[in-house]
Amino acid sequence: MQLLVLGTGCAKCTKLYEATEQAAQALGLPYELEKVTDLNRIMLFGVMMTPALVVDGQVKVSGKVPSVDEIKTMLRQTGK
């Protein structure tokens, strides 16, 4: 599973990265987690507000930091 956290490196971006890693580890999923700070790459996803979470190429959330439990739900739905 490819997980991307899109953002410029702000505190919310860091919080989303940490929450995403915690959720993926708790579920025992095989994953690759990457921070994307390049604005051109972020724009390719059509994201206008950061932070954003992309799971396997699909934007799951943008402009807010979901809880670890909310991220787990997103990952479970994608992993099916």
C-alpha positions as CSV (number, residue, x, y, z in Angstrom):
1,M,0.0,0.0,0.0
2,Q,1.4,3.4,-1.0
3,L,0.7,6.2,1.5
4,L,1.5,9.8,0.7
5,V,1.2,12.8,3.0
6,L,0.9,15.9,0.9
7,G,2.0,19.2,2.5
8,T,4.6,21.8,2.9
9,G,6.0,20.6,6.2
10,C,3.7,22.4,8.6
11,A,2.8,21.1,12.0
12,K,-0.5,19.6,10.7
13,C,1.4,17.8,8.0
14,T,3.8,16.3,10.5
15,K,0.8,15.3,12.7
16,L,-0.9,13.6,9.7
17,Y,2.3,11.7,8.8
18,E,2.7,10.4,12.4
19,A,-1.0,9.4,12.7
20,T,-0.9,7.6,9.3
21,E,2.2,5.7,10.3
22,Q,0.6,4.8,13.6
23,A,-2.6,3.6,11.9
24,A,-0.8,1.5,9.3
25,Q,1.4,-0.1,11.9
26,A,-1.6,-0.9,14.2
27,L,-3.3,-2.7,11.3
28,G,-0.1,-4.6,10.4
29,L,-0.4,-3.5,6.8
30,P,2.6,-3.6,4.4
31,Y,3.0,0.0,3.4
32,E,5.3,2.7,2.0
33,L,4.9,6.1,3.6
34,E,6.2,9.2,1.9
35,K,6.0,12.9,2.6
36,V,5.4,15.0,-0.5
37,T,6.4,18.6,-0.1
38,D,6.9,19.5,-3.8
39,L,4.0,21.9,-4.8
40,N,4.0,20.6,-8.4
41,R,3.5,17.0,-7.2
42,I,0.8,18.1,-4.8
43,M,-1.0,19.9,-7.5
44,L,-1.1,16.8,-9.7
45,F,-3.5,15.3,-7.1
46,G,-5.8,18.3,-7.4
47,V,-5.3,19.1,-3.7
48,M,-5.9,22.8,-2.8
49,M,-5.7,22.5,1.0
50,T,-3.0,20.6,2.9
51,P,-2.3,18.4,4.6
52,A,-3.8,15.6,2.5
53,L,-3.6,11.9,2.6
54,V,-3.3,9.8,-0.6
55,V,-3.8,6.1,-0.4
56,D,-2.8,4.1,-3.5
57,G,-3.2,7.1,-5.7
58,Q,-6.6,8.2,-4.3
59,V,-7.0,11.4,-2.2
60,K,-8.8,10.3,1.0
61,V,-8.8,13.5,2.9
62,S,-7.5,17.1,2.6
63,G,-7.4,20.2,4.7
64,K,-7.6,18.4,8.0
65,V,-6.0,15.8,10.2
66,P,-8.2,12.8,10.8
67,S,-7.8,10.7,14.0
68,V,-5.8,7.5,13.9
69,D,-9.1,5.6,14.1
70,E,-10.5,7.5,11.0
71,I,-7.3,6.7,9.1
72,K,-7.5,3.1,10.1
73,T,-11.0,3.0,8.6
74,M,-9.7,4.6,5.3
75,L,-6.9,2.1,5.1
76,R,-9.2,-0.9,5.8
77,Q,-11.6,0.2,3.0
78,T,-8.7,0.7,0.5
79,G,-7.0,-2.6,1.5
80,K,-10.0,-4.7,0.5
